[in-house]
Amino acid sequence: MKLMFIGADHEVTGSCHYLECGTTKLLVDCGMEQGVNVYENADLPVSCADIDYVLLTHAHIDHAGLIPLIYAKGFRGKIVTTIATGDLCKIMLKDSAHIQEMEAEWKNRKARRAGLPEVPPLYTVNDAAGAIEHLEVYEYDEKTELNGDITIRFTNAGHLLGSASIEVWCTEGEITKKIVFSGDIGSKNKPLIRDPEYIKEADYVVMESTYGNRKHERRKDYTGELSQIIQETFDRGGNVVIPAFAVGRTQELLYFLRKIKLDHMVHGHDGYEVYVDSPLAVEATHVFKQNLIRCYAEETRQLVACGINPIEFPGLKLSVTSEESVAINFDPKPKVIISASGMCDAGRIRHHLKHNLWRKECTIVFAGFQAIATLGRSLVDGASSVKLFGESIDVVAQIKTLQGISGHADVDGLLEWIRAFEKRPELTFVVHGEDTVTTEFAERLTREEKIPAVAPFSGSVFDLAAGQWLTVTEGIPVEKEKEGRKRADGVFARLVAACDRLRRVIFNNEGGANKDLAKFTEQIHALCDKWDR
């Protein structure tokens, strides 16, 4: 009964935990890192083909973004999550794969001109589509036995549509231990989605700590603050550009903008337009509409009951095609542009920044966490110029941050969540926070809350049954490598993973009909004859 820490340990993104119980091997989340990878992540201790389940807390790419990669490496188990998260994954994973393919193609055009070797995408749209076929979804609060080793239940985490903390009952022999994975814990009183719900008991807790040393500013009048920014920017003749995560933050902003429009809070610019320039955000908005009753907060449900769509209003323009996106910046009228990605590290937002950052009349508004070494973080930290598409752009536009509008609970919210456990967990593992934050928060839990807590590094392994560490690692700083070498190694790694999967398939066919086994053997020999060098 082992728990191994893989990703988002002393880091904010790339969440991944490996759990082995009886004969069952599973991952809780399988996320992509965003921004700079500070520490090396340990490799999975088994091949991807050996993983039986991925339990998914929510659909954000830093929790789900590498699922297509493990599929490409042989994973054929079940991806178990909530209904809304399943709906979002169907669009988000394909979108992420499309970005991977487009970025690889852009790099390869440059490589061909320079006579350099080409690089493959991290994964393809076909990999994402294959992974999606393995989704298995459940309602909140539905206790489900996956097999004799593992029973699970999803509890609303209040972070994103469909987000969940996951209760996992792990049974090995006569020993059962309950582990709670917090996922990302949301703030209270957010628009649209319900507040996080609390869990009362666990033997062990794996807990996020994104804002483990900070309090959000208690500004509740986001419509007032945002309307003032829009008013001042439009009066100067500029655009308001908002980098926003396509799923969650974009829909919250639409909620605020609907109220600003309804209450006529911006004067002298009647009929101004709001563009959502992200195909993913457009699709995600449709998913939000489909999950109205299941996931929405009470106030929002009342609007829906009255026939009011809380995220639609006159002047809202949904941009899907590239041509529609390009046309936005050739329209001289002041406007609001919401575009992904939220940290400005990919997607159409980079084009809008290129067209608006150098204009003193414009305003760039950040409404979410910016990871270290992302373009968004550079702008928030006061960069005077940035590089976009090989061109240096002066930062002359106003840079604003909507303080307190966060999908993550602050330190008070995190403490409220962990205090809800009526019986103190034997040990709490603090993850998903910047390097010093995880350590500080773990020390605070231990010292002030009397909750034993540690902040493990990637590669550490804990025996849940015995209650002791099997391996304790220290953080290994990442050594910079050329991206092409990483990707090339990745292609060969997929071949090795395919070999692992073949071996597993062979043993699964033990006892089959001799005729079928003989045919299978001939096919393997034929493949070897073709490639044996």
LOMI-14101 format. One record per residue (C-alpha): residue number from 1; x, y, z; residue in one letter. Coordinates in steps of 0.02 Angstrom, whole numbers, plus 32768, in hexadecimal, padded with zeros to 4 digits. Example, Ala and Ser with C-alpha at 12.3 -4.5 7.8 and 13.67 -1.06 7.14 Angstrom:
// residues 2
1 | 8267 | 7F1F | 8186 | A $
2 | 82AC | 7FCB | 8165 | S $
This chain:
// residues 533
1 | 8000 | 8000 | 8000 | M $
2 | 8072 | 8089 | 7FBD | K $
3 | 805B | 8140 | 7F93 | L $
4 | 80DF | 818F | 7F23 | M $
5 | 80ED | 8248 | 7EFE | F $
6 | 810E | 826F | 7E47 | I $
7 | 80DA | 8320 | 7E18 | G $
8 | 80AC | 83CA | 7E66 | A $
9 | 811D | 83A9 | 7EFC | D $
10 | 816A | 844F | 7F32 | H $
11 | 8120 | 848F | 7E8E | E $
12 | 8075 | 84D1 | 7E5C | V $
13 | 8051 | 8473 | 7DBB | T $
14 | 805E | 83C2 | 7D76 | G $
15 | 7FFA | 8367 | 7DFD | S $
16 | 8014 | 82AB | 7E00 | C $
17 | 8014 | 8228 | 7E8A | H $
18 | 802D | 816C | 7E79 | Y $
19 | 7FCF | 80F5 | 7EEA | L $
20 | 7FEB | 803A | 7EF3 | E $
21 | 7F6F | 7FD1 | 7F55 | C $
22 | 7F66 | 7F13 | 7F4A | G $
23 | 7F75 | 7EED | 7E91 | T $
24 | 7F2D | 7F96 | 7E5D | T $
25 | 7F9B | 8021 | 7E1A | K $
26 | 7F50 | 80CE | 7E02 | L $
27 | 7F78 | 8185 | 7DEB | L $
28 | 7F1F | 8215 | 7E3D | V $
29 | 7F2B | 829D | 7DB8 | D $
30 | 7FA7 | 829E | 7D29 | C $
31 | 7FCC | 8355 | 7D0B | G $
32 | 803A | 83BB | 7C99 | M $
33 | 80B7 | 8435 | 7CE1 | E $
34 | 80A0 | 84EB | 7CB4 | Q $
35 | 8128 | 856E | 7CC1 | G $
36 | 81D3 | 8537 | 7CFF | V $
37 | 81EE | 8489 | 7D45 | N $
38 | 8255 | 84AE | 7DE1 | V $
39 | 8277 | 83FC | 7E19 | Y $
40 | 828B | 8359 | 7DBC | E $
41 | 81F1 | 82EB | 7DC1 | N $
42 | 8209 | 8233 | 7DE8 | A $
43 | 81DA | 81B7 | 7D62 | D $
44 | 8143 | 8149 | 7D7D | L $
45 | 817B | 80A9 | 7DD5 | P $
46 | 811A | 803E | 7D59 | V $
47 | 80F8 | 8045 | 7C9F | S $
48 | 8061 | 80A8 | 7C66 | C $
49 | 8014 | 8005 | 7C27 | A $
50 | 8010 | 7FC4 | 7CDA | D $
51 | 7FA6 | 8054 | 7D1E | I $
52 | 7EF4 | 801C | 7D3F | D $
53 | 7EA1 | 80C3 | 7D67 | Y $
54 | 7EBC | 817E | 7D61 | V $
55 | 7E51 | 81D5 | 7DE3 | L $
56 | 7E3A | 8288 | 7DA7 | L $
57 | 7E12 | 8318 | 7E1D | T $
58 | 7DE7 | 8396 | 7D94 | H $
59 | 7E03 | 83C3 | 7CDF | A $
60 | 7E89 | 844A | 7CE9 | H $
61 | 7F21 | 841F | 7C80 | I $
62 | 7F98 | 8422 | 7D15 | D $
63 | 7F34 | 838F | 7D5A | H $
64 | 7EFA | 8335 | 7CBB | A $
65 | 7F6F | 836F | 7C30 | G $
66 | 7FE2 | 82D7 | 7C26 | L $
67 | 7F58 | 8254 | 7C1B | I $
68 | 7F68 | 824C | 7B5C | P $
69 | 8024 | 8232 | 7B72 | L $
70 | 8010 | 819A | 7BE3 | I $
71 | 7F8D | 815A | 7B67 | Y $
72 | 8011 | 816A | 7ADE | A $
73 | 8086 | 8107 | 7B4F | K $
74 | 800C | 8076 | 7B65 | G $
75 | 7F8E | 80A7 | 7BEC | F $
76 | 7EE7 | 8053 | 7BCB | R $
77 | 7E99 | 805A | 7C78 | G $
78 | 7E04 | 80C4 | 7CAF | K $
79 | 7E05 | 8180 | 7CCB | I $
80 | 7D8D | 8194 | 7D5D | V $
81 | 7D44 | 8240 | 7D82 | T $
82 | 7CA5 | 82A7 | 7D99 | T $
83 | 7C24 | 82C2 | 7D10 | I $
84 | 7C4F | 8379 | 7CF1 | A $
85 | 7D0A | 8357 | 7CF3 | T $
86 | 7CF0 | 82CF | 7C73 | G $
87 | 7C90 | 8349 | 7C04 | D $
88 | 7D1B | 83CB | 7C13 | L $
89 | 7DA5 | 834C | 7BF3 | C $
90 | 7D56 | 831E | 7B4E | K $
91 | 7D7C | 83CC | 7B0E | I $
92 | 7E15 | 83FE | 7B76 | M $
93 | 7E81 | 8367 | 7B4D | L $
94 | 7E61 | 8379 | 7A93 | K $
95 | 7E86 | 8433 | 7A9E | D $
96 | 7F29 | 8412 | 7AFA | S $
97 | 7F5A | 8390 | 7A77 | A $
98 | 7F34 | 840C | 79EC | H $
99 | 7FA6 | 848B | 7A40 | I $
100 | 8030 | 8407 | 7A4E | Q $
101 | 8022 | 83E0 | 7995 | E $
102 | 801E | 8497 | 7961 | M $
103 | 80B4 | 84C4 | 79CD | E $
104 | 8117 | 8430 | 7988 | A $
105 | 80EC | 8464 | 78D7 | E $
106 | 8122 | 8518 | 78FA | W $
107 | 81C8 | 84DC | 7943 | K $
108 | 81E2 | 8464 | 78B4 | N $
109 | 81CA | 84EB | 7831 | R $
110 | 8258 | 854B | 7884 | K $
111 | 82BF | 84AA | 7895 | A $
112 | 82AD | 8481 | 77DC | R $
113 | 82E7 | 852F | 77AA | R $
114 | 837E | 851E | 781D | A $
115 | 83A6 | 846B | 77E9 | G $
116 | 8383 | 842A | 7898 | L $
117 | 832A | 8388 | 78C7 | P $
118 | 826F | 8391 | 78DF | E $
119 | 8216 | 836D | 7982 | V $
120 | 8174 | 830C | 799A | P $
121 | 80E2 | 8352 | 79FF | P $
122 | 80D6 | 831B | 7AB3 | L $
123 | 8037 | 82C0 | 7A80 | Y $
124 | 7FB8 | 82C8 | 79F3 | T $
125 | 7EFE | 82E7 | 79DE | V $
126 | 7EEC | 822B | 79BE | N $
127 | 7F3E | 8208 | 7A67 | D $
128 | 7EC2 | 827D | 7ABC | A $
129 | 7E2E | 822F | 7A62 | A $
130 | 7E68 | 8182 | 7A95 | G $
131 | 7E79 | 81B5 | 7B4B | A $
132 | 7DCB | 8203 | 7B4D | I $
133 | 7D81 | 815A | 7B1F | E $
134 | 7DBA | 811B | 7BCA | H $
135 | 7D59 | 819B | 7C31 | L $
136 | 7CE5 | 8154 | 7CB7 | E $
137 | 7C7E | 81D7 | 7D14 | V $
138 | 7C1F | 81DE | 7DB9 | Y $
139 | 7BB1 | 8256 | 7E1A | E $
140 | 7BEE | 82B2 | 7EB4 | Y $
141 | 7BD7 | 8254 | 7F59 | D $
142 | 7BC4 | 81AC | 7F00 | E $
143 | 7C2D | 812A | 7F5C | K $
144 | 7C6E | 80AF | 7EDA | T $
145 | 7CD3 | 800F | 7EE9 | E $
146 | 7D49 | 800B | 7E55 | L $
147 | 7D8A | 7F5F | 7E84 | N $
148 | 7DB3 | 7EFA | 7F20 | G $
149 | 7E45 | 7F6E | 7F48 | D $
150 | 7DFF | 801C | 7F29 | I $
151 | 7D5F | 8078 | 7F56 | T $
152 | 7D4A | 8131 | 7F2E | I $
153 | 7CD6 | 81C6 | 7F44 | R $
154 | 7CDB | 8273 | 7EF6 | F $
155 | 7CB3 | 830B | 7F62 | T $
156 | 7C99 | 83B9 | 7F1A | N $
157 | 7D39 | 8421 | 7F2B | A $
158 | 7CEF | 84C7 | 7EEF | G $
159 | 7D82 | 84EF | 7E7E | H $
160 | 7D3E | 84D1 | 7DCF | L $
161 | 7CA5 | 8487 | 7D7F | L $
162 | 7CAE | 83CE | 7DAE | G $
163 | 7D46 | 83E1 | 7E1F | S $
164 | 7D53 | 8366 | 7EAE | A $
165 | 7DB3 | 832C | 7F43 | S $
166 | 7DC3 | 826F | 7F38 | I $
167 | 7DAA | 81F9 | 7FCB | E $
168 | 7E06 | 8156 | 7FAB | V $
169 | 7DEF | 80BB | 8018 | W $
170 | 7E84 | 804A | 7FFA | C $
171 | 7E77 | 7F95 | 8035 | T $
172 | 7F08 | 7F1B | 8039 | E $
173 | 7EEA | 7E78 | 8095 | G $
174 | 7E93 | 7EA4 | 8138 | E $
175 | 7ED2 | 7F58 | 813A | I $
176 | 7E6B | 7FE9 | 80F7 | T $
177 | 7EAB | 809B | 80F3 | K $
178 | 7E4D | 8135 | 80B8 | K $
179 | 7EAF | 81B8 | 8056 | I $
180 | 7E62 | 825E | 8024 | V $
181 | 7EAA | 82BC | 7F90 | F $
182 | 7E70 | 8370 | 7F9F | S $
183 | 7E86 | 839F | 7EE9 | G $
184 | 7E7F | 845D | 7ED8 | D $
185 | 7E15 | 84A7 | 7F62 | I $
186 | 7DA7 | 8538 | 7F2A | G $
187 | 7D7D | 85DD | 7F7B | S $
188 | 7CD3 | 85FA | 7FC9 | K $
189 | 7C4D | 866D | 7F81 | N $
190 | 7C8B | 8662 | 7ECF | K $
191 | 7C14 | 8684 | 7E40 | P $
192 | 7BC6 | 85F3 | 7DE2 | L $
193 | 7C04 | 8558 | 7E3F | I $
194 | 7BE0 | 8514 | 7EED | R $
195 | 7C4E | 852F | 7F85 | D $
196 | 7CC8 | 84A2 | 7FB2 | P $
197 | 7C82 | 8418 | 801F | E $
198 | 7CE2 | 83CF | 80B0 | Y $
199 | 7D16 | 831E | 80DF | I $
200 | 7D12 | 82E3 | 8192 | K $
201 | 7D8E | 8253 | 819E | E $
202 | 7E2A | 820A | 814F | A $
203 | 7EC5 | 81AA | 8181 | D $
204 | 7F30 | 8210 | 8109 | Y $
205 | 7F17 | 82B0 | 80A7 | V $
206 | 7F71 | 82EF | 800B | V $
207 | 7F4D | 83A9 | 800C | M $
208 | 7F6E | 843A | 7F96 | E $
209 | 7FC0 | 84DA | 7FD6 | S $
210 | 7FBF | 8555 | 7F44 | T $
211 | 7F98 | 85E9 | 7FB6 | Y $
212 | 7FD8 | 8598 | 8054 | G $
213 | 802F | 8637 | 808F | N $
214 | 7FBB | 86BD | 804B | R $
215 | 7F10 | 8707 | 8067 | K $
216 | 7EA6 | 8747 | 7FD8 | H $
217 | 7E75 | 87FC | 7FE2 | E $
218 | 7DC0 | 8800 | 8019 | R $
219 | 7D7F | 885D | 7F83 | R $
220 | 7CD2 | 8820 | 7F5A | K $
221 | 7CA0 | 88AA | 7EE0 | D $
222 | 7CF7 | 8860 | 7E48 | Y $
223 | 7C75 | 88AE | 7DD6 | T $
224 | 7C9D | 895A | 7E1B | G $
225 | 7D59 | 8944 | 7E07 | E $
226 | 7D4B | 88F8 | 7D5A | L $
227 | 7CCD | 897B | 7D1E | S $
228 | 7D42 | 8A07 | 7D56 | Q $
229 | 7DD3 | 89B9 | 7CF4 | I $
230 | 7D64 | 89AA | 7C5A | I $
231 | 7D24 | 8A5C | 7C6C | Q $
232 | 7DD1 | 8AA9 | 7C7C | E $
233 | 7E19 | 8A41 | 7BED | T $
234 | 7D89 | 8A64 | 7B76 | F $
235 | 7D93 | 8B1E | 7B9E | D $
236 | 7E4A | 8B17 | 7B64 | R $
237 | 7E13 | 8ABD | 7AC5 | G $
238 | 7E67 | 8A19 | 7AF2 | G $
239 | 7E3B | 8961 | 7B02 | N $
240 | 7E2D | 88FC | 7BA2 | V $
241 | 7E88 | 8858 | 7B88 | V $
242 | 7E6C | 87CF | 7C09 | I $
243 | 7ED7 | 8730 | 7C04 | P $
244 | 7E66 | 86AD | 7C51 | A $
245 | 7E60 | 85F2 | 7C63 | F $
246 | 7DE4 | 85B5 | 7BE4 | A $
247 | 7D8A | 8549 | 7C62 | V $
248 | 7D4B | 8598 | 7D02 | G $
249 | 7D96 | 8645 | 7D03 | R $
250 | 7D4E | 8678 | 7C5A | T $
251 | 7C9F | 8648 | 7C91 | Q $
252 | 7CB2 | 86A6 | 7D36 | E $
253 | 7CE6 | 8742 | 7CD7 | L $
254 | 7C4F | 8732 | 7C66 | L $
255 | 7BE3 | 872A | 7D03 | Y $
256 | 7C2F | 87D0 | 7D41 | F $
257 | 7C24 | 8821 | 7C95 | L $
258 | 7B6D | 87F3 | 7C84 | R $
259 | 7B4A | 884F | 7D27 | K $
260 | 7BB3 | 88E5 | 7CEF | I $
261 | 7B4F | 88EE | 7C4F | K $
262 | 7AA7 | 88D2 | 7CA5 | L $
263 | 7AC7 | 895B | 7D25 | D $
264 | 7B0E | 89D6 | 7CA4 | H $
265 | 7BAF | 89EB | 7D08 | M $
266 | 7C15 | 8A27 | 7C72 | V $
267 | 7BDD | 8AD0 | 7C2D | H $
268 | 7BF2 | 8B1F | 7B83 | G $
269 | 7C1E | 8A7F | 7B29 | H $
270 | 7B73 | 8A31 | 7B0C | D $
271 | 7B72 | 898C | 7AB1 | G $
272 | 7C2A | 8966 | 7ACC | Y $
273 | 7C5A | 88B7 | 7A9C | E $
274 | 7CA8 | 882C | 7B04 | V $
275 | 7D09 | 87AA | 7AA1 | Y $
276 | 7D2D | 86FB | 7AE1 | V $
277 | 7DBB | 86C9 | 7A6C | D $
278 | 7DDD | 8614 | 7A93 | S $
279 | 7D8B | 857E | 7A40 | P $
280 | 7DA5 | 851E | 7AE1 | L $
281 | 7D52 | 85A5 | 7B4A | A $
282 | 7CBE | 85A6 | 7AD3 | V $
283 | 7CA9 | 84EA | 7AE2 | E $
284 | 7CC3 | 84EF | 7B9E | A $
285 | 7C3A | 8573 | 7BAE | T $
286 | 7BC3 | 84F7 | 7B5C | H $
287 | 7BF9 | 8473 | 7BDB | V $
288 | 7BD2 | 84EC | 7C69 | F $
289 | 7B22 | 8500 | 7C23 | K $
290 | 7B0B | 8443 | 7C1F | Q $
291 | 7B3A | 8430 | 7CD7 | N $
292 | 7ACE | 84BC | 7D1D | L $
293 | 7A71 | 8465 | 7DA9 | I $
294 | 7AF6 | 83E8 | 7DDE | R $
295 | 7B84 | 8462 | 7DFE | C $
296 | 7B42 | 8514 | 7E08 | Y $
297 | 7B35 | 857C | 7EA7 | A $
298 | 7A87 | 85A4 | 7EEA | E $
299 | 7A84 | 8659 | 7EAC | E $
300 | 7AB1 | 8621 | 7DFD | T $
301 | 7A32 | 8594 | 7E01 | R $
302 | 79AB | 8614 | 7E2A | Q $
303 | 79DA | 867A | 7D91 | L $
304 | 79CF | 85DD | 7D26 | V $
305 | 7926 | 85B3 | 7D72 | A $
306 | 78EA | 865F | 7D37 | C $
307 | 7923 | 863A | 7C87 | G $
308 | 79BE | 86A8 | 7C93 | I $
309 | 7A64 | 8669 | 7C50 | N $
310 | 7AE5 | 86AC | 7CCC | P $
311 | 7B74 | 86B1 | 7C4E | I $
312 | 7B21 | 86FD | 7BB4 | E $
313 | 7AF7 | 87B2 | 7B8A | F $
314 | 7AE5 | 882A | 7AF6 | P $
315 | 7B8B | 8853 | 7AA5 | G $
316 | 7BDD | 87AC | 7ACF | L $
317 | 7C3E | 876B | 7A39 | K $
318 | 7C82 | 86BA | 7A34 | L $
319 | 7D1A | 86AC | 79C3 | S $
320 | 7D42 | 85FE | 7982 | V $
321 | 7D9F | 8608 | 78DD | T $
322 | 7E4C | 8651 | 78C2 | S $
323 | 7E02 | 86D1 | 784C | E $
324 | 7D8A | 870E | 78D3 | E $
325 | 7E1A | 8719 | 794E | S $
326 | 7E88 | 8780 | 78D9 | V $
327 | 7DF9 | 87F8 | 78B1 | A $
328 | 7DE5 | 882A | 7968 | I $
329 | 7E82 | 8894 | 796C | N $
330 | 7E59 | 88E9 | 78C7 | F $
331 | 7DB8 | 892F | 790F | D $
332 | 7DE4 | 89DC | 7957 | P $
333 | 7D52 | 89E4 | 79D2 | K $
334 | 7D7E | 89CC | 7A8B | P $
335 | 7D50 | 891E | 7AC3 | K $
336 | 7D6D | 8897 | 7B46 | V $
337 | 7DD1 | 8801 | 7B0A | I $
338 | 7DD4 | 8763 | 7B73 | I $
339 | 7E4D | 86E1 | 7B31 | S $
340 | 7EAF | 8648 | 7B6A | A $
341 | 7F26 | 8614 | 7BAE | S $
342 | 7F17 | 8661 | 7C5A | G $
343 | 7FD4 | 8667 | 7C76 | M $
344 | 7FF7 | 86A4 | 7BC4 | C $
345 | 8069 | 8610 | 7BA0 | D $
346 | 8009 | 85D4 | 7B06 | A $
347 | 7F6E | 85F4 | 7A9E | G $
348 | 7F1E | 868B | 7A4E | R $
349 | 7F3D | 8700 | 7AE1 | I $
350 | 7FF0 | 8716 | 7AA7 | R $
351 | 7FB3 | 8764 | 7A04 | H $
352 | 7F43 | 87DC | 7A63 | H $
353 | 7FD3 | 880D | 7AD5 | L $
354 | 8040 | 882E | 7A3C | K $
355 | 7FBD | 88A7 | 79F9 | H $
356 | 7F92 | 88FE | 7A9D | N $
357 | 8026 | 88FB | 7B16 | L $
358 | 8080 | 898A | 7ABD | W $
359 | 7FE5 | 89FC | 7AC0 | R $
360 | 7FDE | 8A6F | 7B58 | K $
361 | 7F21 | 8A80 | 7B49 | E $
362 | 7F06 | 89C4 | 7B64 | C $
363 | 7EFA | 895E | 7C05 | T $
364 | 7F2C | 88AA | 7C25 | I $
365 | 7EC9 | 8860 | 7CB6 | V $
366 | 7F04 | 87C2 | 7D10 | F $
367 | 7E81 | 8760 | 7D6E | A $
368 | 7EDC | 86C3 | 7DA5 | G $
369 | 7F7B | 8677 | 7DEA | F $
370 | 8017 | 8691 | 7D80 | Q $
371 | 809B | 8609 | 7D94 | A $
372 | 8153 | 8633 | 7D9F | I $
373 | 81A9 | 864E | 7CF6 | A $
374 | 8108 | 865E | 7C92 | T $
375 | 80ED | 86F6 | 7C24 | L $
376 | 805B | 8726 | 7C94 | G $
377 | 80C9 | 8727 | 7D2E | R $
378 | 814A | 8793 | 7CD4 | S $
379 | 80C5 | 8815 | 7CAA | L $
380 | 807C | 8815 | 7D5A | V $
381 | 812C | 8829 | 7DA1 | D $
382 | 8148 | 88C6 | 7D38 | G $
383 | 81A9 | 8890 | 7C9D | A $
384 | 81CF | 8926 | 7C2E | S $
385 | 81D4 | 88BE | 7B90 | S $
386 | 81AB | 880C | 7B5D | V $
387 | 81CF | 879E | 7AC8 | K $
388 | 813D | 8760 | 7A5E | L $
389 | 8152 | 86FD | 79BD | F $
390 | 8209 | 872E | 79B5 | G $
391 | 81E3 | 87E7 | 79C7 | E $
392 | 820A | 8856 | 7A5C | S $
393 | 816D | 88B3 | 7A97 | I $
394 | 8175 | 8948 | 7B0D | D $
395 | 80FB | 893D | 7B9E | V $
396 | 80A4 | 89E6 | 7B9E | V $
397 | 7FF0 | 89B0 | 7BC2 | A $
398 | 7FAC | 89B6 | 7C73 | Q $
399 | 7FC2 | 8910 | 7CD0 | I $
400 | 7F39 | 88ED | 7D4F | K $
401 | 7F12 | 885B | 7DC1 | T $
402 | 7E66 | 8831 | 7E05 | L $
403 | 7E9C | 8808 | 7EB7 | Q $
404 | 7E42 | 877E | 7F11 | G $
405 | 7DEC | 8733 | 7E78 | I $
406 | 7E3A | 8689 | 7E83 | S $
407 | 7E01 | 85D8 | 7E67 | G $
408 | 7E6B | 85A1 | 7EFB | H $
409 | 7E44 | 85B6 | 7FB3 | A $
410 | 7EBC | 8628 | 800F | D $
411 | 7F15 | 85F2 | 80AF | V $
412 | 7E78 | 860E | 8118 | D $
413 | 7E11 | 85A4 | 80A1 | G $
414 | 7E93 | 851A | 80A2 | L $
415 | 7E96 | 8519 | 8160 | L $
416 | 7DD8 | 8513 | 8165 | E $
417 | 7DDA | 847C | 80F1 | W $
418 | 7E59 | 8418 | 8158 | I $
419 | 7E08 | 8449 | 81FE | R $
420 | 7D65 | 83F9 | 81C4 | A $
421 | 7DB0 | 834C | 81E3 | F $
422 | 7D64 | 8317 | 8288 | E $
423 | 7DEE | 8298 | 82A4 | K $
424 | 7E9A | 82DD | 827E | R $
425 | 7EEF | 827D | 81EF | P $
426 | 7F88 | 8215 | 821D | E $
427 | 7FED | 827B | 81A2 | L $
428 | 7FCA | 8304 | 8123 | T $
429 | 8036 | 8312 | 8087 | F $
430 | 8040 | 83C6 | 8049 | V $
431 | 8054 | 83D8 | 7F8D | V $
432 | 8026 | 844C | 7EFD | H $
433 | 807C | 84EA | 7F3A | G $
434 | 8119 | 854C | 7F17 | E $
435 | 81B7 | 8508 | 7F67 | D $
436 | 81B9 | 856A | 800A | T $
437 | 80FA | 8573 | 8017 | V $
438 | 80E5 | 84B6 | 8028 | T $
439 | 8166 | 84B1 | 80B3 | T $
440 | 811D | 8547 | 810E | E $
441 | 806C | 8504 | 8106 | F $
442 | 809F | 8456 | 8141 | A $
443 | 80FD | 84A3 | 81D4 | E $
444 | 8066 | 850E | 81FF | R $
445 | 7FF1 | 8477 | 81FF | L $
446 | 8068 | 8418 | 8271 | T $
447 | 808F | 84A7 | 82E7 | R $
448 | 7FEC | 8509 | 82F4 | E $
449 | 7F65 | 848E | 82C1 | E $
450 | 7FB5 | 83F4 | 8312 | K $
451 | 7F9C | 8397 | 826D | I $
452 | 8039 | 8335 | 8240 | P $
453 | 806D | 836F | 8193 | A $
454 | 80FF | 8362 | 811A | V $
455 | 8129 | 83A8 | 806E | A $
456 | 8174 | 8318 | 800A | P $
457 | 81E0 | 8329 | 7F6F | F $
458 | 81C1 | 82C6 | 7ED0 | S $
459 | 81FB | 8213 | 7EDF | G $
460 | 81D1 | 8200 | 7F98 | S $
461 | 8170 | 8160 | 7FC1 | V $
462 | 8103 | 8143 | 805B | F $
463 | 80C2 | 809C | 809C | D $
464 | 800D | 80C2 | 80CB | L $
465 | 7FF1 | 801F | 8127 | A $
466 | 808D | 8029 | 8193 | A $
467 | 8086 | 80E6 | 81A5 | G $
468 | 813C | 8101 | 8177 | Q $
469 | 81A8 | 8145 | 80EB | W $
470 | 81F7 | 80C8 | 8075 | L $
471 | 8256 | 814E | 8013 | T $
472 | 8276 | 8204 | 803D | V $
473 | 82BF | 826F | 7FB2 | T $
474 | 8301 | 831F | 7FA5 | E $
475 | 82D5 | 8395 | 7F17 | G $
476 | 8347 | 8381 | 7E80 | I $
477 | 834F | 8425 | 7E1D | P $
478 | 8328 | 8411 | 7D66 | V $
479 | 83BB | 8418 | 7CEF | E $
480 | 8391 | 8472 | 7C4F | K $
481 | 838C | 8404 | 7BB6 | E $
482 | 8369 | 8428 | 7B01 | K $
483 | 82B2 | 840E | 7ADD | E $
484 | 82D9 | 83AA | 7A41 | G $
485 | 833D | 832C | 7AA6 | R $
486 | 82AF | 831B | 7B24 | K $
487 | 8230 | 82FA | 7A9C | R $
488 | 82A2 | 8280 | 7A41 | A $
489 | 82BB | 8220 | 7AE3 | D $
490 | 81FE | 8224 | 7AF6 | G $
491 | 81E2 | 81CB | 7A4F | V $
492 | 8256 | 813D | 7A80 | F $
493 | 8204 | 8136 | 7B2C | A $
494 | 815D | 8117 | 7AD5 | R $
495 | 81AA | 8085 | 7A77 | L $
496 | 81E9 | 803A | 7B1A | V $
497 | 813C | 8057 | 7B67 | A $
498 | 80ED | 7FFC | 7AD4 | A $
499 | 8161 | 7F69 | 7AF9 | C $
500 | 8127 | 7F6A | 7BAF | D $
501 | 8072 | 7F69 | 7B76 | R $
502 | 8094 | 7ED8 | 7AFE | L $
503 | 80DF | 7E74 | 7B8C | R $
504 | 8045 | 7E94 | 7BF7 | R $
505 | 7FD1 | 7E61 | 7B69 | V $
506 | 8033 | 7DBF | 7B51 | I $
507 | 8020 | 7D8D | 7C07 | F $
508 | 7F68 | 7DBC | 7C05 | N $
509 | 7F50 | 7D3D | 7B79 | N $
510 | 7F99 | 7CAC | 7BDD | E $
511 | 7F22 | 7C19 | 7BD0 | G $
512 | 7ED9 | 7C51 | 7B2A | G $
513 | 7EB4 | 7BDD | 7A99 | A $
514 | 7F52 | 7B94 | 7A4B | N $
515 | 7F1A | 7BCB | 799E | K $
516 | 7F08 | 7C81 | 79D6 | D $
517 | 7FAD | 7C80 | 7A35 | L $
518 | 8008 | 7C38 | 799F | A $
519 | 7FC1 | 7CC0 | 792F | K $
520 | 7FF2 | 7D46 | 79AE | F $
521 | 80A3 | 7CFF | 79B4 | T $
522 | 80B3 | 7D05 | 78F7 | E $
523 | 807C | 7DBB | 78F5 | Q $
524 | 80FF | 7DEA | 7977 | I $
525 | 8188 | 7D8F | 7916 | H $
526 | 8152 | 7DE5 | 7875 | A $
527 | 815F | 7E8E | 78CA | L $
528 | 820B | 7E62 | 790F | C $
529 | 8247 | 7E26 | 7864 | D $
530 | 8214 | 7ECE | 781A | K $
531 | 826F | 7F37 | 789A | W $
532 | 8301 | 7ECA | 78D3 | D $
533 | 839F | 7F2B | 78A9 | R $
